[in-house]
């Protein structure tokens, strides 16, 4: 009888967990503030909010004509 109660409670808690996740708001834990300063002649320079910073897309950078 004890195992029956345990599995029933586990199923109820699992269902409650799924319902809570459907309505939960997800927010980033933190955001690293960065300053991105560049000349207008450089194209496709964008900030990336992760640890890589703005150098993540150096292959896409270019110079304006």
ChimeraX attribute file (.defattr): number of C-alpha atoms within 10 A of each C-alpha:
attribute: neighborCount
match mode: 1-to-1
recipient: residues
	/A:1	5
	/A:2	6
	/A:3	8
	/A:4	9
	/A:5	10
	/A:6	11
	/A:7	11
	/A:8	11
	/A:9	12
	/A:10	12
	/A:11	12
	/A:12	11
	/A:13	12
	/A:14	12
	/A:15	11
	/A:16	11
	/A:17	11
	/A:18	11
	/A:19	11
	/A:20	11
	/A:21	10
	/A:22	8
	/A:23	8
	/A:24	9
	/A:25	7
	/A:26	7
	/A:27	6
	/A:28	5
	/A:29	5
	/A:30	7
	/A:31	8
	/A:32	9
	/A:33	7
	/A:34	11
	/A:35	8
	/A:36	10
	/A:37	7
	/A:38	9
	/A:39	8
	/A:40	9
	/A:41	10
	/A:42	12
	/A:43	13
	/A:44	14
	/A:45	19
	/A:46	15
	/A:47	15
	/A:48	14
	/A:49	13
	/A:50	10
	/A:51	9
	/A:52	10
	/A:53	15
	/A:54	16
	/A:55	13
	/A:56	14
	/A:57	14
	/A:58	11
	/A:59	8
	/A:60	10
	/A:61	13
	/A:62	12
	/A:63	10
	/A:64	9
	/A:65	5
